[in-house]
Amino acid sequence: MNMNALDGDRALAVERMLDIYTASDLLAAVRLALEVPGDLTIDLGNANSMHSAALQVLVAVVRAARAGDRSVRFECISEEMATLWRLAGLNAVLGTPNVAGETVPESRE
């Protein structure tokens, strides 16, 4: 995972498969990102697949950010990942996914 600062916001780029083995790495990177003020953007463009453990981490991330009155935005979601997102019924929590190249609306209720 790579993290960059963009205009006061934090951007986290996921660069590999998100599975049960890498979910803890994702959680650690996001926890670091949430320690810094500003909203968080997670770029999923290079994540070629996602395990349910990683989805659980993303749900926890959005909830933690909302508790701190911050938002999380997901970008560059593949069609396969967007389908998984929808089938899992996570649109209400994570936002409605758009396909790669488009931005997903902020996840803040």
Biopython code that builds the backbone (N, CA, C, O; Angstrom):
import numpy as np
from Bio.PDB.StructureBuilder import StructureBuilder

atoms = [
    (1, "MET", "N", (0.847, -1.165, 0.000)),
    (1, "MET", "CA", (0.000, 0.000, 0.000)),
    (1, "MET", "C", (0.900, 1.238, 0.000)),
    (1, "MET", "O", (1.900, 1.291, 0.716)),
    (2, "ASN", "N", (0.538, 2.207, -0.794)),
    (2, "ASN", "CA", (1.240, 3.473, -0.825)),
    (2, "ASN", "C", (0.290, 4.555, -0.360)),
    (2, "ASN", "O", (-0.893, 4.551, -0.702)),
    (3, "MET", "N", (0.821, 5.489, 0.428)),
    (3, "MET", "CA", (-0.006, 6.582, 0.916)),
    (3, "MET", "C", (0.639, 7.898, 0.518)),
    (3, "MET", "O", (1.847, 8.077, 0.679)),
    (4, "ASN", "N", (-0.169, 8.829, -0.006)),
    (4, "ASN", "CA", (0.306, 10.141, -0.412)),
    (4, "ASN", "C", (-0.637, 11.202, 0.124)),
    (4, "ASN", "O", (-1.827, 10.952, 0.315)),
    (5, "ALA", "N", (-0.091, 12.399, 0.369)),
    (5, "ALA", "CA", (-0.910, 13.527, 0.795)),
    (5, "ALA", "C", (-1.322, 14.327, -0.431)),
    (5, "ALA", "O", (-0.481, 14.674, -1.261)),
    (6, "LEU", "N", (-2.607, 14.618, -0.548)),
    (6, "LEU", "CA", (-3.128, 15.396, -1.662)),
    (6, "LEU", "C", (-4.025, 16.498, -1.130)),
    (6, "LEU", "O", (-5.158, 16.238, -0.726)),
    (7, "ASP", "N", (-3.525, 17.733, -1.127)),
    (7, "ASP", "CA", (-4.325, 18.884, -0.720)),
    (7, "ASP", "C", (-5.036, 18.694, 0.612)),
    (7, "ASP", "O", (-6.228, 18.985, 0.716)),
    (8, "GLY", "N", (-4.345, 18.222, 1.614)),
    (8, "GLY", "CA", (-4.933, 18.049, 2.928)),
    (8, "GLY", "C", (-5.642, 16.733, 3.115)),
    (8, "GLY", "O", (-5.951, 16.352, 4.245)),
    (9, "ASP", "N", (-5.909, 16.028, 2.031)),
    (9, "ASP", "CA", (-6.526, 14.712, 2.111)),
    (9, "ASP", "C", (-5.433, 13.659, 2.018)),
    (9, "ASP", "O", (-4.303, 13.959, 1.631)),
    (10, "ARG", "N", (-5.760, 12.464, 2.361)),
    (10, "ARG", "CA", (-4.822, 11.352, 2.268)),
    (10, "ARG", "C", (-5.311, 10.405, 1.185)),
    (10, "ARG", "O", (-6.503, 10.115, 1.083)),
    (11, "ALA", "N", (-4.371, 9.930, 0.380)),
    (11, "ALA", "CA", (-4.696, 8.970, -0.668)),
    (11, "ALA", "C", (-3.913, 7.694, -0.416)),
    (11, "ALA", "O", (-2.703, 7.723, -0.193)),
    (12, "LEU", "N", (-4.607, 6.599, -0.456)),
    (12, "LEU", "CA", (-4.004, 5.288, -0.249)),
    (12, "LEU", "C", (-4.238, 4.471, -1.508)),
    (12, "LEU", "O", (-5.379, 4.257, -1.917)),
    (13, "ALA", "N", (-3.149, 4.013, -2.121)),
    (13, "ALA", "CA", (-3.260, 3.205, -3.340)),
    (13, "ALA", "C", (-3.017, 1.747, -2.995)),
    (13, "ALA", "O", (-1.973, 1.394, -2.446)),
    (14, "VAL", "N", (-3.965, 0.922, -3.314)),
    (14, "VAL", "CA", (-3.853, -0.519, -3.097)),
    (14, "VAL", "C", (-3.232, -1.117, -4.348)),
    (14, "VAL", "O", (-3.734, -0.918, -5.454)),
    (15, "GLU", "N", (-2.141, -1.848, -4.172)),
    (15, "GLU", "CA", (-1.370, -2.288, -5.336)),
    (15, "GLU", "C", (-1.315, -3.795, -5.525)),
    (15, "GLU", "O", (-0.435, -4.292, -6.228)),
    (16, "ARG", "N", (-2.217, -4.517, -4.927)),
    (16, "ARG", "CA", (-2.185, -5.967, -5.089)),
    (16, "ARG", "C", (-3.535, -6.565, -4.729)),
    (16, "ARG", "O", (-4.498, -5.853, -4.444)),
    (17, "MET", "N", (-3.580, -7.883, -4.747)),
    (17, "MET", "CA", (-4.798, -8.580, -4.383)),
    (17, "MET", "C", (-5.117, -8.306, -2.910)),
    (17, "MET", "O", (-4.228, -8.294, -2.058)),
    (18, "LEU", "N", (-6.388, -8.088, -2.636)),
    (18, "LEU", "CA", (-6.836, -7.895, -1.262)),
    (18, "LEU", "C", (-7.470, -9.198, -0.797)),
    (18, "LEU", "O", (-8.629, -9.483, -1.100)),
    (19, "ASP", "N", (-6.704, -9.974, -0.069)),
    (19, "ASP", "CA", (-7.196, -11.263, 0.396)),
    (19, "ASP", "C", (-7.050, -11.357, 1.909)),
    (19, "ASP", "O", (-6.734, -10.369, 2.572)),
    (20, "ILE", "N", (-7.274, -12.507, 2.430)),
    (20, "ILE", "CA", (-7.213, -12.701, 3.877)),
    (20, "ILE", "C", (-5.810, -12.435, 4.425)),
    (20, "ILE", "O", (-5.648, -12.080, 5.592)),
    (21, "TYR", "N", (-4.800, -12.611, 3.571)),
    (21, "TYR", "CA", (-3.411, -12.415, 3.997)),
    (21, "TYR", "C", (-2.981, -10.956, 3.949)),
    (21, "TYR", "O", (-2.102, -10.548, 4.708)),
    (22, "THR", "N", (-3.588, -10.165, 3.070)),
    (22, "THR", "CA", (-3.203, -8.760, 2.947)),
    (22, "THR", "C", (-4.190, -7.814, 3.623)),
    (22, "THR", "O", (-3.928, -6.613, 3.699)),
    (23, "ALA", "N", (-5.308, -8.319, 4.110)),
    (23, "ALA", "CA", (-6.308, -7.467, 4.773)),
    (23, "ALA", "C", (-5.713, -6.760, 5.989)),
    (23, "ALA", "O", (-6.042, -5.603, 6.253)),
    (24, "SER", "N", (-4.846, -7.441, 6.727)),
    (24, "SER", "CA", (-4.240, -6.807, 7.905)),
    (24, "SER", "C", (-3.296, -5.678, 7.494)),
    (24, "SER", "O", (-3.181, -4.680, 8.205)),
    (25, "ASP", "N", (-2.610, -5.830, 6.335)),
    (25, "ASP", "CA", (-1.763, -4.749, 5.826)),
    (25, "ASP", "C", (-2.602, -3.534, 5.458)),
    (25, "ASP", "O", (-2.230, -2.395, 5.740)),
    (26, "LEU", "N", (-3.741, -3.795, 4.824)),
    (26, "LEU", "CA", (-4.656, -2.721, 4.471)),
    (26, "LEU", "C", (-5.155, -2.005, 5.716)),
    (26, "LEU", "O", (-5.181, -0.775, 5.761)),
    (27, "LEU", "N", (-5.550, -2.768, 6.721)),
    (27, "LEU", "CA", (-6.044, -2.181, 7.961)),
    (27, "LEU", "C", (-4.970, -1.322, 8.625)),
    (27, "LEU", "O", (-5.267, -0.220, 9.085)),
    (28, "ALA", "N", (-3.739, -1.800, 8.682)),
    (28, "ALA", "CA", (-2.641, -1.039, 9.290)),
    (28, "ALA", "C", (-2.390, 0.263, 8.524)),
    (28, "ALA", "O", (-2.202, 1.314, 9.137)),
    (29, "ALA", "N", (-2.388, 0.199, 7.194)),
    (29, "ALA", "CA", (-2.159, 1.400, 6.382)),
    (29, "ALA", "C", (-3.276, 2.418, 6.569)),
    (29, "ALA", "O", (-3.023, 3.620, 6.651)),
    (30, "VAL", "N", (-4.503, 1.936, 6.635)),
    (30, "VAL", "CA", (-5.633, 2.843, 6.809)),
    (30, "VAL", "C", (-5.630, 3.458, 8.203)),
    (30, "VAL", "O", (-5.934, 4.641, 8.354)),
    (31, "ARG", "N", (-5.296, 2.685, 9.210)),
    (31, "ARG", "CA", (-5.219, 3.243, 10.567)),
    (31, "ARG", "C", (-4.209, 4.380, 10.622)),
    (31, "ARG", "O", (-4.467, 5.403, 11.256)),
    (32, "LEU", "N", (-3.065, 4.217, 9.969)),
    (32, "LEU", "CA", (-2.077, 5.297, 9.905)),
    (32, "LEU", "C", (-2.648, 6.512, 9.191)),
    (32, "LEU", "O", (-2.468, 7.644, 9.640)),
    (33, "ALA", "N", (-3.333, 6.278, 8.085)),
    (33, "ALA", "CA", (-3.917, 7.378, 7.318)),
    (33, "ALA", "C", (-4.963, 8.130, 8.132)),
    (33, "ALA", "O", (-5.072, 9.351, 8.021)),
    (34, "LEU", "N", (-5.728, 7.418, 8.945)),
    (34, "LEU", "CA", (-6.780, 8.063, 9.736)),
    (34, "LEU", "C", (-6.248, 8.814, 10.948)),
    (34, "LEU", "O", (-6.993, 9.555, 11.589)),
    (35, "GLU", "N", (-4.969, 8.634, 11.271)),
    (35, "GLU", "CA", (-4.363, 9.392, 12.364)),
    (35, "GLU", "C", (-4.063, 10.826, 11.956)),
    (35, "GLU", "O", (-3.866, 11.689, 12.812)),
    (36, "VAL", "N", (-4.030, 11.082, 10.662)),
    (36, "VAL", "CA", (-3.709, 12.395, 10.123)),
    (36, "VAL", "C", (-5.012, 13.094, 9.736)),
    (36, "VAL", "O", (-5.887, 12.469, 9.137)),
    (37, "PRO", "N", (-5.157, 14.383, 10.070)),
    (37, "PRO", "CA", (-6.390, 15.092, 9.708)),
    (37, "PRO", "C", (-6.636, 15.081, 8.199)),
    (37, "PRO", "O", (-5.696, 15.045, 7.404)),
    (38, "GLY", "N", (-7.886, 15.113, 7.828)),
    (38, "GLY", "CA", (-8.270, 15.142, 6.421)),
    (38, "GLY", "C", (-9.025, 13.888, 6.046)),
    (38, "GLY", "O", (-9.020, 12.891, 6.768)),
    (39, "ASP", "N", (-9.671, 13.963, 4.907)),
    (39, "ASP", "CA", (-10.434, 12.831, 4.406)),
    (39, "ASP", "C", (-9.491, 11.850, 3.724)),
    (39, "ASP", "O", (-8.319, 12.151, 3.498)),
    (40, "LEU", "N", (-10.014, 10.679, 3.402)),
    (40, "LEU", "CA", (-9.190, 9.611, 2.849)),
    (40, "LEU", "C", (-9.753, 9.139, 1.520)),
    (40, "LEU", "O", (-10.956, 8.911, 1.389)),
    (41, "THR", "N", (-8.875, 8.995, 0.535)),
    (41, "THR", "CA", (-9.222, 8.412, -0.752)),
    (41, "THR", "C", (-8.476, 7.095, -0.867)),
    (41, "THR", "O", (-7.267, 7.038, -0.646)),
    (42, "ILE", "N", (-9.195, 6.038, -1.212)),
    (42, "ILE", "CA", (-8.567, 4.732, -1.407)),
    (42, "ILE", "C", (-8.720, 4.368, -2.880)),
    (42, "ILE", "O", (-9.829, 4.207, -3.388)),
    (43, "ASP", "N", (-7.577, 4.241, -3.550)),
    (43, "ASP", "CA", (-7.528, 3.902, -4.972)),
    (43, "ASP", "C", (-7.423, 2.388, -5.093)),
    (43, "ASP", "O", (-6.422, 1.795, -4.690)),
    (44, "LEU", "N", (-8.449, 1.768, -5.646)),
    (44, "LEU", "CA", (-8.489, 0.323, -5.788)),
    (44, "LEU", "C", (-8.184, -0.128, -7.217)),
    (44, "LEU", "O", (-8.454, -1.274, -7.579)),
    (45, "GLY", "N", (-7.623, 0.766, -8.025)),
    (45, "GLY", "CA", (-7.379, 0.484, -9.430)),
    (45, "GLY", "C", (-6.441, -0.672, -9.699)),
    (45, "GLY", "O", (-6.582, -1.347, -10.718)),
    (46, "ASN", "N", (-5.493, -0.921, -8.820)),
    (46, "ASN", "CA", (-4.546, -2.010, -9.022)),
    (46, "ASN", "C", (-4.859, -3.238, -8.182)),
    (46, "ASN", "O", (-4.088, -4.197, -8.170)),
    (47, "ALA", "N", (-5.970, -3.215, -7.491)),
    (47, "ALA", "CA", (-6.395, -4.391, -6.717)),
    (47, "ALA", "C", (-7.136, -5.312, -7.672)),
    (47, "ALA", "O", (-8.241, -4.994, -8.112)),
    (48, "ASN", "N", (-6.541, -6.443, -7.993)),
    (48, "ASN", "CA", (-7.135, -7.307, -9.007)),
    (48, "ASN", "C", (-8.187, -8.260, -8.471)),
    (48, "ASN", "O", (-8.908, -8.876, -9.256)),
    (49, "SER", "N", (-8.295, -8.397, -7.179)),
    (49, "SER", "CA", (-9.372, -9.184, -6.584)),
    (49, "SER", "C", (-9.524, -8.786, -5.123)),
    (49, "SER", "O", (-8.644, -8.153, -4.540)),
    (50, "MET", "N", (-10.659, -9.168, -4.545)),
    (50, "MET", "CA", (-10.917, -8.787, -3.159)),
    (50, "MET", "C", (-11.606, -9.928, -2.426)),
    (50, "MET", "O", (-12.624, -10.449, -2.880)),
    (51, "HIS", "N", (-11.049, -10.303, -1.309)),
    (51, "HIS", "CA", (-11.587, -11.341, -0.430)),
    (51, "HIS", "C", (-12.562, -10.683, 0.549)),
    (51, "HIS", "O", (-12.502, -9.474, 0.772)),
    (52, "SER", "N", (-13.429, -11.459, 1.112)),
    (52, "SER", "CA", (-14.410, -10.911, 2.064)),
    (52, "SER", "C", (-13.736, -10.272, 3.271)),
    (52, "SER", "O", (-14.298, -9.350, 3.863)),
    (53, "ALA", "N", (-12.550, -10.733, 3.652)),
    (53, "ALA", "CA", (-11.830, -10.119, 4.778)),
    (53, "ALA", "C", (-11.475, -8.672, 4.461)),
    (53, "ALA", "O", (-11.541, -7.811, 5.338)),
    (54, "ALA", "N", (-11.101, -8.400, 3.217)),
    (54, "ALA", "CA", (-10.782, -7.029, 2.818)),
    (54, "ALA", "C", (-12.034, -6.169, 2.787)),
    (54, "ALA", "O", (-11.982, -4.991, 3.143)),
    (55, "LEU", "N", (-13.159, -6.738, 2.367)),
    (55, "LEU", "CA", (-14.422, -5.995, 2.411)),
    (55, "LEU", "C", (-14.768, -5.612, 3.844)),
    (55, "LEU", "O", (-15.247, -4.507, 4.098)),
    (56, "GLN", "N", (-14.529, -6.516, 4.769)),
    (56, "GLN", "CA", (-14.783, -6.216, 6.188)),
    (56, "GLN", "C", (-13.899, -5.064, 6.655)),
    (56, "GLN", "O", (-14.344, -4.207, 7.419)),
    (57, "VAL", "N", (-12.650, -5.040, 6.198)),
    (57, "VAL", "CA", (-11.753, -3.935, 6.552)),
    (57, "VAL", "C", (-12.294, -2.631, 5.984)),
    (57, "VAL", "O", (-12.305, -1.619, 6.685)),
    (58, "LEU", "N", (-12.744, -2.627, 4.732)),
    (58, "LEU", "CA", (-13.271, -1.401, 4.137)),
    (58, "LEU", "C", (-14.498, -0.889, 4.882)),
    (58, "LEU", "O", (-14.650, 0.318, 5.070)),
    (59, "VAL", "N", (-15.370, -1.791, 5.306)),
    (59, "VAL", "CA", (-16.532, -1.393, 6.102)),
    (59, "VAL", "C", (-16.072, -0.775, 7.424)),
    (59, "VAL", "O", (-16.593, 0.263, 7.835)),
    (60, "ALA", "N", (-15.115, -1.396, 8.083)),
    (60, "ALA", "CA", (-14.595, -0.860, 9.354)),
    (60, "ALA", "C", (-13.953, 0.509, 9.156)),
    (60, "ALA", "O", (-14.082, 1.390, 10.005)),
    (61, "VAL", "N", (-13.265, 0.683, 8.040)),
    (61, "VAL", "CA", (-12.615, 1.955, 7.729)),
    (61, "VAL", "C", (-13.648, 3.064, 7.576)),
    (61, "VAL", "O", (-13.502, 4.143, 8.149)),
    (62, "VAL", "N", (-14.689, 2.793, 6.803)),
    (62, "VAL", "CA", (-15.725, 3.802, 6.588)),
    (62, "VAL", "C", (-16.410, 4.154, 7.906)),
    (62, "VAL", "O", (-16.661, 5.328, 8.181)),
    (63, "ARG", "N", (-16.705, 3.173, 8.699)),
    (63, "ARG", "CA", (-17.362, 3.442, 9.995)),
    (63, "ARG", "C", (-16.455, 4.250, 10.920)),
    (63, "ARG", "O", (-16.923, 5.169, 11.591)),
    (64, "ALA", "N", (-15.175, 3.923, 10.963)),
    (64, "ALA", "CA", (-14.233, 4.667, 11.813)),
    (64, "ALA", "C", (-14.095, 6.106, 11.327)),
    (64, "ALA", "O", (-14.043, 7.032, 12.136)),
    (65, "ALA", "N", (-14.037, 6.294, 10.028)),
    (65, "ALA", "CA", (-13.931, 7.650, 9.484)),
    (65, "ALA", "C", (-15.180, 8.463, 9.804)),
    (65, "ALA", "O", (-15.085, 9.623, 10.206)),
    (66, "ARG", "N", (-16.337, 7.861, 9.629)),
    (66, "ARG", "CA", (-17.591, 8.566, 9.936)),
    (66, "ARG", "C", (-17.675, 8.938, 11.403)),
    (66, "ARG", "O", (-18.181, 10.007, 11.744)),
    (67, "ALA", "N", (-17.185, 8.068, 12.277)),
    (67, "ALA", "CA", (-17.204, 8.357, 13.717)),
    (67, "ALA", "C", (-16.362, 9.588, 14.022)),
    (67, "ALA", "O", (-16.636, 10.306, 14.983)),
    (68, "GLY", "N", (-15.342, 9.833, 13.211)),
    (68, "GLY", "CA", (-14.496, 11.008, 13.376)),
    (68, "GLY", "C", (-14.905, 12.157, 12.472)),
    (68, "GLY", "O", (-14.124, 13.086, 12.265)),
    (69, "ASP", "N", (-16.127, 12.110, 11.925)),
    (69, "ASP", "CA", (-16.675, 13.126, 11.032)),
    (69, "ASP", "C", (-15.765, 13.358, 9.828)),
    (69, "ASP", "O", (-15.519, 14.496, 9.427)),
    (70, "ARG", "N", (-15.273, 12.265, 9.263)),
    (70, "ARG", "CA", (-14.429, 12.322, 8.078)),
    (70, "ARG", "C", (-15.053, 11.436, 7.005)),
    (70, "ARG", "O", (-15.958, 10.649, 7.282)),
    (71, "SER", "N", (-14.567, 11.575, 5.803)),
    (71, "SER", "CA", (-15.121, 10.752, 4.734)),
    (71, "SER", "C", (-14.037, 9.891, 4.092)),
    (71, "SER", "O", (-12.844, 10.186, 4.166)),
    (72, "VAL", "N", (-14.495, 8.832, 3.468)),
    (72, "VAL", "CA", (-13.631, 7.939, 2.701)),
    (72, "VAL", "C", (-14.228, 7.856, 1.309)),
    (72, "VAL", "O", (-15.429, 7.639, 1.148)),
    (73, "ARG", "N", (-13.388, 8.028, 0.310)),
    (73, "ARG", "CA", (-13.822, 7.929, -1.082)),
    (73, "ARG", "C", (-13.013, 6.818, -1.740)),
    (73, "ARG", "O", (-11.801, 6.731, -1.544)),
    (74, "PHE", "N", (-13.674, 5.977, -2.512)),
    (74, "PHE", "CA", (-13.022, 4.888, -3.232)),
    (74, "PHE", "C", (-12.970, 5.251, -4.704)),
    (74, "PHE", "O", (-13.953, 5.736, -5.264)),
    (75, "GLU", "N", (-11.832, 5.019, -5.328)),
    (75, "GLU", "CA", (-11.655, 5.331, -6.738)),
    (75, "GLU", "C", (-11.178, 4.115, -7.513)),
    (75, "GLU", "O", (-10.587, 3.195, -6.947)),
    (76, "CYS", "N", (-11.439, 4.122, -8.811)),
    (76, "CYS", "CA", (-10.920, 3.132, -9.768)),
    (76, "CYS", "C", (-11.300, 1.703, -9.407)),
    (76, "CYS", "O", (-10.438, 0.827, -9.338)),
    (77, "ILE", "N", (-12.551, 1.472, -9.183)),
    (77, "ILE", "CA", (-13.030, 0.140, -8.816)),
    (77, "ILE", "C", (-13.312, -0.648, -10.093)),
    (77, "ILE", "O", (-13.981, -0.150, -10.998)),
    (78, "SER", "N", (-12.808, -1.863, -10.164)),
    (78, "SER", "CA", (-13.046, -2.697, -11.344)),
    (78, "SER", "C", (-14.510, -3.128, -11.393)),
    (78, "SER", "O", (-15.218, -3.094, -10.387)),
    (79, "GLU", "N", (-14.946, -3.531, -12.580)),
    (79, "GLU", "CA", (-16.330, -4.002, -12.717)),
    (79, "GLU", "C", (-16.589, -5.217, -11.833)),
    (79, "GLU", "O", (-17.654, -5.332, -11.227)),
    (80, "GLU", "N", (-15.614, -6.122, -11.760)),
    (80, "GLU", "CA", (-15.767, -7.317, -10.931)),
    (80, "GLU", "C", (-15.926, -6.947, -9.453)),
    (80, "GLU", "O", (-16.762, -7.507, -8.743)),
    (81, "MET", "N", (-15.098, -5.986, -9.007)),
    (81, "MET", "CA", (-15.172, -5.567, -7.613)),
    (81, "MET", "C", (-16.481, -4.830, -7.344)),
    (81, "MET", "O", (-17.078, -4.995, -6.280)),
    (82, "ALA", "N", (-16.925, -4.026, -8.292)),
    (82, "ALA", "CA", (-18.201, -3.314, -8.133)),
    (82, "ALA", "C", (-19.365, -4.292, -8.040)),
    (82, "ALA", "O", (-20.304, -4.079, -7.273)),
    (83, "THR", "N", (-19.298, -5.363, -8.824)),
    (83, "THR", "CA", (-20.338, -6.387, -8.763)),
    (83, "THR", "C", (-20.343, -7.067, -7.400)),
    (83, "THR", "O", (-21.403, -7.264, -6.805)),
    (84, "LEU", "N", (-19.171, -7.424, -6.909)),
    (84, "LEU", "CA", (-19.053, -8.035, -5.582)),
    (84, "LEU", "C", (-19.613, -7.108, -4.510)),
    (84, "LEU", "O", (-20.339, -7.543, -3.616)),
    (85, "TRP", "N", (-19.275, -5.849, -4.607)),
    (85, "TRP", "CA", (-19.728, -4.806, -3.689)),
    (85, "TRP", "C", (-21.246, -4.788, -3.639)),
    (85, "TRP", "O", (-21.848, -4.789, -2.565)),
    (86, "ARG", "N", (-21.868, -4.770, -4.844)),
    (86, "ARG", "CA", (-23.323, -4.715, -4.916)),
    (86, "ARG", "C", (-23.968, -6.006, -4.401)),
    (86, "ARG", "O", (-24.940, -5.960, -3.648)),
    (87, "LEU", "N", (-23.422, -7.155, -4.810)),
    (87, "LEU", "CA", (-23.983, -8.436, -4.375)),
    (87, "LEU", "C", (-23.899, -8.615, -2.867)),
    (87, "LEU", "O", (-24.756, -9.266, -2.270)),
    (88, "ALA", "N", (-22.879, -8.047, -2.253)),
    (88, "ALA", "CA", (-22.710, -8.136, -0.803)),
    (88, "ALA", "C", (-23.624, -7.144, -0.077)),
    (88, "ALA", "O", (-23.694, -7.154, 1.152)),
    (89, "GLY", "N", (-24.319, -6.296, -0.825)),
    (89, "GLY", "CA", (-25.238, -5.331, -0.211)),
    (89, "GLY", "C", (-24.523, -4.213, 0.519)),
    (89, "GLY", "O", (-25.028, -3.702, 1.518)),
    (90, "LEU", "N", (-23.350, -3.827, 0.030)),
    (90, "LEU", "CA", (-22.538, -2.835, 0.748)),
    (90, "LEU", "C", (-22.670, -1.415, 0.215)),
    (90, "LEU", "O", (-21.965, -0.521, 0.682)),
    (91, "ASN", "N", (-23.545, -1.187, -0.742)),
    (91, "ASN", "CA", (-23.696, 0.165, -1.279)),
    (91, "ASN", "C", (-24.067, 1.182, -0.201)),
    (91, "ASN", "O", (-23.573, 2.310, -0.212)),
    (92, "ALA", "N", (-24.928, 0.787, 0.720)),
    (92, "ALA", "CA", (-25.365, 1.711, 1.763)),
    (92, "ALA", "C", (-24.220, 2.101, 2.696)),
    (92, "ALA", "O", (-24.218, 3.201, 3.249)),
    (93, "VAL", "N", (-23.256, 1.214, 2.872)),
    (93, "VAL", "CA", (-22.137, 1.487, 3.781)),
    (93, "VAL", "C", (-20.967, 2.118, 3.040)),
    (93, "VAL", "O", (-20.399, 3.109, 3.499)),
    (94, "LEU", "N", (-20.608, 1.547, 1.899)),
    (94, "LEU", "CA", (-19.403, 1.974, 1.190)),
    (94, "LEU", "C", (-19.656, 2.983, 0.081)),
    (94, "LEU", "O", (-18.710, 3.561, -0.454)),
    (95, "GLY", "N", (-20.896, 3.201, -0.267)),
    (95, "GLY", "CA", (-21.215, 4.068, -1.391)),
    (95, "GLY", "C", (-21.476, 3.221, -2.620)),
    (95, "GLY", "O", (-21.141, 2.037, -2.648)),
    (96, "THR", "N", (-22.069, 3.820, -3.628)),
    (96, "THR", "CA", (-22.370, 3.092, -4.850)),
    (96, "THR", "C", (-21.114, 3.048, -5.710)),
    (96, "THR", "O", (-20.581, 4.095, -6.075)),
    (97, "PRO", "N", (-20.633, 1.848, -6.040)),
    (97, "PRO", "CA", (-19.392, 1.769, -6.812)),
    (97, "PRO", "C", (-19.598, 2.114, -8.268)),
    (97, "PRO", "O", (-20.621, 1.782, -8.868)),
    (98, "ASN", "N", (-18.617, 2.780, -8.820)),
    (98, "ASN", "CA", (-18.558, 3.042, -10.246)),
    (98, "ASN", "C", (-17.378, 2.251, -10.796)),
    (98, "ASN", "O", (-16.493, 1.849, -10.041)),
    (99, "VAL", "N", (-17.361, 2.031, -12.079)),
    (99, "VAL", "CA", (-16.277, 1.251, -12.668)),
    (99, "VAL", "C", (-15.001, 2.074, -12.716)),
    (99, "VAL", "O", (-15.034, 3.292, -12.540)),
    (100, "ALA", "N", (-13.875, 1.408, -12.954)),
    (100, "ALA", "CA", (-12.553, 2.031, -12.972)),
    (100, "ALA", "C", (-12.553, 3.277, -13.840)),
    (100, "ALA", "O", (-13.172, 3.318, -14.903)),
    (101, "GLY", "N", (-11.840, 4.297, -13.360)),
    (101, "GLY", "CA", (-11.752, 5.546, -14.086)),
    (101, "GLY", "C", (-12.750, 6.579, -13.611)),
    (101, "GLY", "O", (-12.593, 7.769, -13.883)),
    (102, "GLU", "N", (-13.776, 6.136, -12.904)),
    (102, "GLU", "CA", (-14.768, 7.058, -12.370)),
    (102, "GLU", "C", (-14.593, 7.132, -10.860)),
    (102, "GLU", "O", (-14.013, 6.233, -10.251)),
    (103, "THR", "N", (-15.083, 8.177, -10.274)),
    (103, "THR", "CA", (-14.969, 8.358, -8.837)),
    (103, "THR", "C", (-16.245, 7.937, -8.153)),
    (103, "THR", "O", (-17.343, 8.249, -8.615)),
    (104, "VAL", "N", (-16.100, 7.233, -7.060)),
    (104, "VAL", "CA", (-17.236, 6.831, -6.246)),
    (104, "VAL", "C", (-17.592, 7.990, -5.330)),
    (104, "VAL", "O", (-16.692, 8.574, -4.726)),
    (105, "PRO", "N", (-18.854, 8.346, -5.201)),
    (105, "PRO", "CA", (-19.241, 9.427, -4.301)),
    (105, "PRO", "C", (-18.749, 9.186, -2.885)),
    (105, "PRO", "O", (-18.585, 8.044, -2.454)),
    (106, "GLU", "N", (-18.518, 10.273, -2.173)),
    (106, "GLU", "CA", (-18.019, 10.164, -0.804)),
    (106, "GLU", "C", (-18.903, 9.282, 0.047)),
    (106, "GLU", "O", (-20.124, 9.262, -0.110)),
    (107, "SER", "N", (-18.271, 8.549, 0.954)),
    (107, "SER", "CA", (-18.989, 7.670, 1.875)),
    (107, "SER", "C", (-19.164, 8.377, 3.195)),
    (107, "SER", "O", (-18.449, 8.103, 4.160)),
    (108, "ARG", "N", (-20.113, 9.287, 3.236)),
    (108, "ARG", "CA", (-20.396, 10.006, 4.481)),
    (108, "ARG", "C", (-21.892, 10.177, 4.567)),
    (108, "ARG", "O", (-22.518, 10.720, 3.656)),
    (109, "GLU", "N", (-22.457, 9.722, 5.643)),
    (109, "GLU", "CA", (-23.918, 9.853, 5.810)),
    (109, "GLU", "C", (-24.228, 11.003, 6.718)),
    (109, "GLU", "O", (-25.398, 11.280, 6.985)),
]
sb = StructureBuilder()
sb.init_structure("model")
sb.init_model(0)
sb.init_chain("A")
sb.init_seg("    ")
for serial, (resi, resn, name, xyz) in enumerate(atoms, 1):
    if name == "N":
        sb.init_residue(resn, " ", resi, " ")
    sb.init_atom(name, np.array(xyz, "f"), 0.0, 1.0, " ", f" {name:<3s}", serial, name[0])
structure = sb.get_structure()
